Amino acid sequence: MWRIRQARMDAFLAHHRQQLEDKAVARGLEQGGDPLTVRECVRQGIRRASDAGLRREPEILRCLDLMRALETHPERTAWADEVLTDSDLTPALKLSLLEDGIPPGSPWMP
């Protein structure tokens, strides 16, 4: 039976996290902005998504898109934080609620 050493697993996970970050930064740069600022926002967003229980890459990328769309509506920031930190909600429901919380006609709707 094959065994993966912890150091190899750690290297694999670090590589995967970096790929996810790079993909998210590329998507963020399509909207414009300073690359360093976008990268820092992506890192914070990935942390928030992970803390919210989002684990799969598509969920995390979708969460980042929705958070970026909600940035244009600061009055909804507290509400979005409540959704993300509610441990009774599933990741899919959290994303659905965030999407529903973006007002129609928003300048950037994913």
CYANA upper distance limits for C-alpha pairs under 8 A (distance plus 0.5 A):
  4 ILE  CA      8 ARG  CA      6.96
  4 ILE  CA      9 MET  CA      7.00
  5 ARG  CA      9 MET  CA      6.81
  6 GLN  CA     10 ASP  CA      6.50
  7 ALA  CA     11 ALA  CA      6.70
  8 ARG  CA     12 PHE  CA      6.66
  9 MET  CA     13 LEU  CA      6.67
 10 ASP  CA     14 ALA  CA      6.58
 11 ALA  CA     15 HIS  CA      6.63
 12 PHE  CA     16 HIS  CA      6.72
 13 LEU  CA     17 ARG  CA      6.58
 14 ALA  CA     18 GLN  CA      6.68
 15 HIS  CA     19 GLN  CA      6.74
 16 HIS  CA     20 LEU  CA      6.75
 17 ARG  CA     21 GLU  CA      6.65
 18 GLN  CA     22 ASP  CA      6.56
 19 GLN  CA     23 LYS  CA      6.64
 20 LEU  CA     24 ALA  CA      6.66
 20 LEU  CA     57 GLU  CA      7.57
 21 GLU  CA     25 VAL  CA      6.57
 21 GLU  CA     39 ARG  CA      8.15
 21 GLU  CA     42 VAL  CA      7.26
 21 GLU  CA     43 ARG  CA      7.50
 21 GLU  CA     46 ILE  CA      8.38
 22 ASP  CA     26 ALA  CA      6.66
 23 LYS  CA     27 ARG  CA      6.86
 24 ALA  CA     28 GLY  CA      6.66
 24 ALA  CA     42 VAL  CA      7.08
 24 ALA  CA     61 LEU  CA      7.01
 24 ALA  CA     64 LEU  CA      8.29
 25 VAL  CA     29 LEU  CA      6.54
 25 VAL  CA     35 PRO  CA      8.17
 25 VAL  CA     38 VAL  CA      6.72
 25 VAL  CA     39 ARG  CA      6.13
 25 VAL  CA     42 VAL  CA      6.89
 26 ALA  CA     30 GLU  CA      7.01
 27 ARG  CA     31 GLN  CA      7.87
 28 GLY  CA     32 GLY  CA      7.48
 28 GLY  CA     33 GLY  CA      8.44
 28 GLY  CA     38 VAL  CA      6.86
 29 LEU  CA     33 GLY  CA      6.63
 29 LEU  CA     34 ASP  CA      8.24
 29 LEU  CA     35 PRO  CA      7.29
 29 LEU  CA     38 VAL  CA      7.40
 33 GLY  CA     37 THR  CA      7.72
 33 GLY  CA     38 VAL  CA      7.06
 34 ASP  CA     38 VAL  CA      6.59
 35 PRO  CA     39 ARG  CA      6.55
 36 LEU  CA     40 GLU  CA      6.74
 37 THR  CA     41 CYS  CA      6.70
 38 VAL  CA     42 VAL  CA      6.58
 39 ARG  CA     43 ARG  CA      6.71
 40 GLU  CA     44 GLN  CA      6.78
 41 CYS  CA     45 GLY  CA      6.51
 42 VAL  CA     46 ILE  CA      6.51
 42 VAL  CA     64 LEU  CA      7.79
 43 ARG  CA     47 ARG  CA      6.77
 44 GLN  CA     48 ARG  CA      6.72
 45 GLY  CA     49 ALA  CA      6.53
 45 GLY  CA     63 CYS  CA      8.44
 45 GLY  CA     64 LEU  CA      6.49
 45 GLY  CA     67 MET  CA      8.29
 46 ILE  CA     50 SER  CA      6.50
 46 ILE  CA     60 ILE  CA      7.08
 46 ILE  CA     64 LEU  CA      7.83
 47 ARG  CA     51 ASP  CA      6.55
 48 ARG  CA     52 ALA  CA      6.63
 48 ARG  CA     84 LEU  CA      8.35
 49 ALA  CA     53 GLY  CA      7.05
 49 ALA  CA     54 LEU  CA      5.87
 49 ALA  CA     55 ARG  CA      8.33
 49 ALA  CA     60 ILE  CA      6.40
 49 ALA  CA     63 CYS  CA      7.08
 49 ALA  CA     64 LEU  CA      8.26
 49 ALA  CA     84 LEU  CA      8.07
 50 SER  CA     54 LEU  CA      5.57
 50 SER  CA     55 ARG  CA      6.64
 50 SER  CA     60 ILE  CA      8.09
 51 ASP  CA     85 THR  CA      8.15
 52 ALA  CA     84 LEU  CA      5.64
 52 ALA  CA     85 THR  CA      6.15
 52 ALA  CA     86 ASP  CA      8.29
 52 ALA  CA     87 SER  CA      8.23
 52 ALA  CA     91 PRO  CA      7.89
 53 GLY  CA     91 PRO  CA      6.75
 54 LEU  CA     59 GLU  CA      6.50
 54 LEU  CA     60 ILE  CA      6.52
 54 LEU  CA     91 PRO  CA      6.19
 55 ARG  CA     59 GLU  CA      7.42
 55 ARG  CA     60 ILE  CA      7.31
 56 ARG  CA     60 ILE  CA      6.85
 57 GLU  CA     61 LEU  CA      6.62
 58 PRO  CA     62 ARG  CA      6.52
 59 GLU  CA     63 CYS  CA      6.56
 59 GLU  CA     91 PRO  CA      8.25
 59 GLU  CA     92 ALA  CA      8.41
 59 GLU  CA     95 LEU  CA      8.25
 60 ILE  CA     64 LEU  CA      6.73
 61 LEU  CA     65 ASP  CA      6.79
 62 ARG  CA     66 LEU  CA      6.70
 62 ARG  CA     95 LEU  CA      8.03
 63 CYS  CA     67 MET  CA      6.56
 63 CYS  CA     95 LEU  CA      6.95
 64 LEU  CA     68 ARG  CA      6.65
 65 ASP  CA     69 ALA  CA      6.81
 65 ASP  CA    110 PRO  CA      6.72
 66 LEU  CA     70 LEU  CA      6.64
 66 LEU  CA     95 LEU  CA      8.44
 66 LEU  CA     98 LEU  CA      7.12
 66 LEU  CA     99 GLU  CA      6.92
 66 LEU  CA    109 MET  CA      8.36
 66 LEU  CA    110 PRO  CA      7.35
 67 MET  CA     71 GLU  CA      6.76
 68 ARG  CA     72 THR  CA      8.13
 69 ALA  CA     73 HIS  CA      8.36
 69 ALA  CA    102 ILE  CA      7.66
 69 ALA  CA    106 SER  CA      8.01
 69 ALA  CA    107 PRO  CA      8.37
 69 ALA  CA    108 TRP  CA      6.10
 69 ALA  CA    109 MET  CA      6.45
 69 ALA  CA    110 PRO  CA      7.71
 70 LEU  CA     74 PRO  CA      7.59
 70 LEU  CA     76 ARG  CA      7.54
 70 LEU  CA     77 THR  CA      7.70
 70 LEU  CA    102 ILE  CA      6.82
 71 GLU  CA     77 THR  CA      8.07
 72 THR  CA    106 SER  CA      8.26
 72 THR  CA    107 PRO  CA      8.30
 73 HIS  CA     77 THR  CA      7.75
 76 ARG  CA     80 ALA  CA      6.62
 76 ARG  CA    101 GLY  CA      8.33
 77 THR  CA     81 ASP  CA      6.71
 78 ALA  CA     82 GLU  CA      6.81
 79 TRP  CA     83 VAL  CA      6.86
 80 ALA  CA     84 LEU  CA      6.73
 80 ALA  CA     98 LEU  CA      7.04
 81 ASP  CA     85 THR  CA      6.63
 82 GLU  CA     86 ASP  CA      6.49
 83 VAL  CA     89 LEU  CA      8.33
 83 VAL  CA     94 LYS  CA      6.52
 83 VAL  CA     97 LEU  CA      7.94
 83 VAL  CA     98 LEU  CA      7.97
 84 LEU  CA     94 LYS  CA      6.79
 89 LEU  CA     93 LEU  CA      6.56
 89 LEU  CA     94 LYS  CA      6.71
 90 THR  CA     94 LYS  CA      6.72
 91 PRO  CA     95 LEU  CA      6.85
 92 ALA  CA     96 SER  CA      6.69
 93 LEU  CA     97 LEU  CA      6.55
 94 LYS  CA     98 LEU  CA      6.70
 95 LEU  CA     99 GLU  CA      6.62
 96 SER  CA    100 ASP  CA      6.65
 97 LEU  CA    101 GLY  CA      6.60
 98 LEU  CA    102 ILE  CA      7.32
102 ILE  CA    106 SER  CA      7.50
102 ILE  CA    109 MET  CA      8.23
105 GLY  CA    109 MET  CA      8.35
